[in-house]
Amino acid sequence: MTAGADPDGALPGDLIALREAAALAYDRVYSSAGRIEREAALNIMAHALCDLSPIYTYDERKERIRALRSFELIGGVFTDGATKLCFPDRRPQISRIAMYARDVRTVIATLISSGISFEAIHVPPGAGK
């Protein structure tokens, strides 16, 4: 991956921004799913990605990376093309979200082999906007 491909700039190691991961997964698995606004599709894909693989957050300097725990994701809704995880209960949003490229490849393979339709991906109310 090149630094120019990542909207957050170069991330450490094998990490890629969740927006990019969602775009890769959507384009590879569901590009023929029908007409859906791109940002909404990425939001929905982000939910599938975090259901199937760990996701991470990192500090502004991209020096510290930590896995987001499942309880931190409860009730969250991805917005702005998978760039933010917002919470209706007013918890602070999370905006620096990434996953490992190897995990993206695994999720893509899982989605392809499962045959799950794009419409069947579970998203919380308010997602996909």
N, C-alpha and C positions, 0 to 999 in steps of 0.2 A: 504494500500500500504506500502511496506517496503522500507527503504532507499536504499537498494541494487538494487531495481527494477528501480530506477530513475537515469539516467546517470548524472544528475546534483546534485546528493545527495538529501537529504530530503528537500522538499519544504514546505513552511508554509501551515498549514491547509489542505484543501482538494485539493490543487493544484497538478497537475501532468504535467510533461514536455510535450510539444506539440508532440515530437517524440513518446512518449509512448502513448499519446492519439490517434495519427494517427495509430499506430500499433494496438491498441485495436479495433478501428473502422474498419480498413481494415480487420483484422482477423475475426471479428464478422460478418461483412456484406458482404465482397467481397473476401474472401479467395479462392473462386472457380472462380474468374473472369478471370482466364487465366494466362498465363505466362507473368509476368512483373517483372522486376528487383525490388527487395525489396525497395531500396532507392527511386526509382522513384515512386513506389506505395505510400510510406509515404509522399513524396512531394505533390502528387496529393490529398491524403486524407487531408493533412493540409489545402489545399485551401477549401475543402468542409467544414471542421470543422470551419474555420474562417468565412465562408459565413453563417453558421447556428448558430453560438454561439460567445459570446465575447471571445477574447483571451487577455492574459495579459503578461506584461514583468515585470521583477524584477531586483533589483540591485545585485551586486556581493555577498553581504552579506546575500541576501534573506530576507531583512528586509522590503523593500519598494516594494509594488506591485501596478501596475497601469494598467488599461484597455487600450488597444491600440484602438484608435479611427479609424473609417473607413477611414478618409482621410490619416491617417498614413500608411495604408495598400495599398493604390492605387498604382498600378504598381509593387507591390512587387511580388517576385517569391521565393517560398520555395525551398531550396536546402539542400543537405547533409542529406537526410532522415528526413526532417522537423525540422532540428536543427537551420537553419538560414533563415531569410527573407532578400533577397538581392534586390537591386533596380538598374535597368539599368541607371537611371539618376544620379547615383553616390551618392545618399543619403547614410548615414551610414547604414550598415546592422544591423539587430536586431537579437541577438543570444540567449537571455535568454527569451524563450517564453513558456507559460504554459496556461492551462485552468483548470477550476474546474471539478472534477470527476463527479459531478452531471450533469454538462452540457454535458460531453462526453456521459453519459448514455442517455440523452435526444436526442442528435444528432444521436446516434446509432438507437434508436427507430424510429426517424423521417426517417432516411435513409431506414430502413427495411420497414416501413409502406408505404413509397412513391413508393417503387419499382424502384427507379432510378438506372440505370445501371452504373457501374463504368466508362464506356466509355463516359457517358453523363455528368459527372462532369465537370463543366466549370473550366478551368485553363488558366491563361494568357500565351502568347507565351513564350517559354523557360522553362516553368514548366515541372516537370516530368523528369528532367535530373539529 
